[in-house]
Amino acid sequence: ADAPINMDWSDALEVDFALSGQDIAVGEAVIDAVSLSLVSRGAGMTLDISTDSETLGRFSSRASIAKDSTIDVRASLSDASVAKLARPIASRMQARLIGTPQLPEGLLDANLHVAGRGLTLGALFDNLSGFMTASLQDGSLSGADVTATLQTLANGREFMTKDKGPLIPAAGRTHFDQIDGEVGINAGTARISRLTIGGER
């Protein structure tokens, strides 16, 4: 947390570097195209990354750090398959689990923007502000059927009763047309500011 952020070393550094590639395998995923650009001048440094993949979707990001230790990060992701993104994680967990993990489904779009300034890592994180938005379309979440559970509540079932105990969510999958969420980041603290789910039921 007390590690200093010092950009004095970049005063005499000038870099303009670009790299691109195609059909790069990353585990089970294949990145169809990737490009990377690093530019460093006396005023600061900027790193741009973009990728295009059938599995991972389209991703782009820009991270910049100025000489006064101001950091700005912007990133976007679109048309990413959540099931394919989760499969490598699930395959590593499967050895510890009984049965086959039920993966979420849908296409993910996300955007991130955070910025802050600090002379140490701790001060930087305490000063970060920004937001993250995400939208998941035409998919389902495993573990519980939220629609059936809400229908149970609509039919008069209470969350907790002496006779029946606590309400247990109905097992199954929750199918949806779209889930939208937004997380606000202020002074290093993240809070969910909006979460909506929509579907036929």
SULDALIN-V123893 format. One record per residue. N is the residue number from 0. RES is the residue in one small letter. PSI is psi in degrees with one decimal (* if undefined). Layout:
BEGIN
N_RES_PSI ; N_RES_PSI
END
This chain:
BEGIN
0_a_-30.9 ; 1_d_6.7 ; 2_a_126.8 ; 3_p_150.3 ; 4_i_108.7 ; 5_n_121.5 ; 6_m_11.6 ; 7_d_-29.8 ; 8_w_-19.5 ; 9_s_-4.0 ; 10_d_-41.9 ; 11_a_10.1 ; 12_l_124.9 ; 13_e_118.8 ; 14_v_136.6 ; 15_d_95.9 ; 16_f_135.2 ; 17_a_143.8 ; 18_l_140.3 ; 19_s_156.9 ; 20_g_168.2 ; 21_q_151.1 ; 22_d_58.5 ; 23_i_124.5 ; 24_a_129.6 ; 25_v_94.4 ; 26_g_-125.3 ; 27_e_-10.1 ; 28_a_153.6 ; 29_v_125.1 ; 30_i_115.8 ; 31_d_-39.9 ; 32_a_140.7 ; 33_v_142.3 ; 34_s_144.4 ; 35_l_136.9 ; 36_s_130.1 ; 37_l_122.1 ; 38_v_127.6 ; 39_s_127.6 ; 40_r_-179.9 ; 41_g_-28.0 ; 42_a_-15.4 ; 43_g_-163.8 ; 44_m_143.0 ; 45_t_133.8 ; 46_l_123.3 ; 47_d_134.8 ; 48_i_135.4 ; 49_s_142.0 ; 50_t_155.9 ; 51_d_122.2 ; 52_s_141.6 ; 53_e_-33.2 ; 54_t_-49.8 ; 55_l_-5.1 ; 56_g_-161.2 ; 57_r_125.6 ; 58_f_137.7 ; 59_s_146.1 ; 60_s_153.6 ; 61_r_124.8 ; 62_a_128.7 ; 63_s_145.2 ; 64_i_126.1 ; 65_a_168.3 ; 66_k_-27.6 ; 67_d_15.8 ; 68_s_24.5 ; 69_t_128.5 ; 70_i_136.3 ; 71_d_125.2 ; 72_v_126.8 ; 73_r_136.8 ; 74_a_149.3 ; 75_s_146.8 ; 76_l_137.1 ; 77_s_147.9 ; 78_d_39.4 ; 79_a_132.0 ; 80_s_116.1 ; 81_v_-38.7 ; 82_a_-43.5 ; 83_k_-33.3 ; 84_l_-37.1 ; 85_a_-18.9 ; 86_r_-44.3 ; 87_p_-36.4 ; 88_i_-43.3 ; 89_a_-36.3 ; 90_s_-32.0 ; 91_r_-30.2 ; 92_m_-22.6 ; 93_q_-30.8 ; 94_a_-22.6 ; 95_r_-7.0 ; 96_l_158.7 ; 97_i_123.3 ; 98_g_-179.6 ; 99_t_125.8 ; 100_p_139.2 ; 101_q_112.3 ; 102_l_149.0 ; 103_p_160.0 ; 104_e_154.8 ; 105_g_171.7 ; 106_l_131.2 ; 107_l_132.8 ; 108_d_137.4 ; 109_a_150.9 ; 110_n_142.1 ; 111_l_137.8 ; 112_h_116.4 ; 113_v_147.9 ; 114_a_153.5 ; 115_g_173.1 ; 116_r_137.2 ; 117_g_144.9 ; 118_l_-12.1 ; 119_t_164.0 ; 120_l_-41.1 ; 121_g_-44.3 ; 122_a_-36.4 ; 123_l_-49.3 ; 124_f_-35.7 ; 125_d_-20.5 ; 126_n_-1.6 ; 127_l_137.7 ; 128_s_155.6 ; 129_g_-151.2 ; 130_f_162.3 ; 131_m_130.5 ; 132_t_149.6 ; 133_a_144.6 ; 134_s_127.7 ; 135_l_123.2 ; 136_q_146.5 ; 137_d_61.9 ; 138_g_-159.6 ; 139_s_153.8 ; 140_l_135.9 ; 141_s_162.8 ; 142_g_-35.8 ; 143_a_147.9 ; 144_d_96.0 ; 145_v_-37.8 ; 146_t_-47.6 ; 147_a_-36.3 ; 148_t_-44.0 ; 149_l_-33.8 ; 150_q_-36.8 ; 151_t_-42.6 ; 152_l_-39.6 ; 153_a_-28.2 ; 154_n_2.4 ; 155_g_-4.7 ; 156_r_132.4 ; 157_e_161.2 ; 158_f_-37.0 ; 159_m_127.8 ; 160_t_156.3 ; 161_k_-37.0 ; 162_d_-44.4 ; 163_k_-8.6 ; 164_g_-161.2 ; 165_p_151.8 ; 166_l_126.5 ; 167_i_123.3 ; 168_p_143.0 ; 169_a_134.9 ; 170_a_155.2 ; 171_g_-150.7 ; 172_r_147.1 ; 173_t_112.2 ; 174_h_142.6 ; 175_f_156.9 ; 176_d_-38.2 ; 177_q_139.5 ; 178_i_127.3 ; 179_d_136.1 ; 180_g_153.4 ; 181_e_135.1 ; 182_v_122.9 ; 183_g_140.5 ; 184_i_122.7 ; 185_n_123.9 ; 186_a_41.8 ; 187_g_2.1 ; 188_t_129.6 ; 189_a_135.6 ; 190_r_141.5 ; 191_i_117.3 ; 192_s_-18.5 ; 193_r_136.7 ; 194_l_117.6 ; 195_t_148.0 ; 196_i_135.8 ; 197_g_147.5 ; 198_g_179.8 ; 199_e_-35.5 ; 200_r_*
END
